[in-house]
Amino acid sequence: MADFGTEINLRRRRLLMKQKDLADALGLGQSVVSAYEKGISKPSFEGFMNLCAILKCEPTDLCAEELQAARLTHT
């Protein structure tokens, strides 16, 4: 299970996309995608859903580690 940024990076690379390709698909600059992957920033909800669609994954696929951590703190 990888963190959010690492998961974006892994899924992007599996689709043979460069950061610029993903950024263009999202209508953002490459530096924004880089910031997502480095954990410096996170997308808006709409951006997150677009990211999931482009990366062909479910929202829970990108944030599994965060969800697991939240479950552990609330048990």
C-alpha positions in Angstrom: 0.0 0.0 0.0 1.5 3.3 -1.1 0.8 6.9 -0.1 -1.3 9.1 -2.3 1.5 10.7 -4.2 3.4 7.4 -4.8 0.2 5.8 -5.9 -0.4 8.5 -8.5 3.1 8.0 -9.7 2.8 4.2 -10.0 -0.5 4.3 -11.8 0.6 7.1 -14.2 3.7 5.1 -15.1 1.7 1.8 -15.6 -0.3 3.7 -18.2 3.0 4.9 -19.8 2.2 8.5 -19.1 4.7 11.2 -18.4 3.8 13.9 -15.8 3.2 16.3 -18.7 0.7 13.9 -20.3 -1.2 13.6 -17.0 -1.0 17.4 -16.4 -2.4 18.0 -19.9 -5.2 15.6 -19.4 -6.1 17.4 -16.1 -5.7 20.8 -17.6 -2.9 21.6 -15.2 0.8 22.4 -15.3 3.4 19.6 -14.9 4.6 21.2 -11.7 1.1 20.6 -10.1 1.3 16.9 -10.9 4.8 16.8 -9.6 3.6 18.4 -6.3 0.8 15.8 -6.0 3.4 13.0 -6.5 5.7 14.5 -3.9 2.9 15.0 -1.4 3.3 18.8 -1.4 -0.3 19.4 -2.5 -3.5 17.5 -3.1 -6.2 18.1 -5.7 -9.6 19.5 -5.2 -12.4 17.0 -5.0 -13.3 17.6 -8.6 -9.6 17.3 -9.6 -9.3 14.1 -7.5 -12.3 12.5 -9.3 -10.8 13.6 -12.7 -7.5 12.1 -11.7 -9.2 8.8 -10.8 -10.9 8.7 -14.2 -7.7 9.4 -16.1 -5.7 6.9 -14.1 -8.5 4.4 -14.5 -8.9 3.6 -10.9 -11.4 3.9 -8.0 -11.0 6.8 -5.5 -10.1 4.3 -2.8 -7.2 3.0 -4.9 -5.4 6.3 -4.6 -6.0 6.9 -0.9 -6.0 3.4 0.6 -3.1 4.2 3.0 -4.9 7.3 4.3 -8.1 5.4 4.7 -6.3 2.6 6.6 -4.7 5.2 8.9 -8.0 6.8 9.6 -9.6 3.5 10.5 -6.8 2.7 12.9 -7.2 6.1 14.7 -11.0 5.6 15.1 -11.0 2.1 16.5 
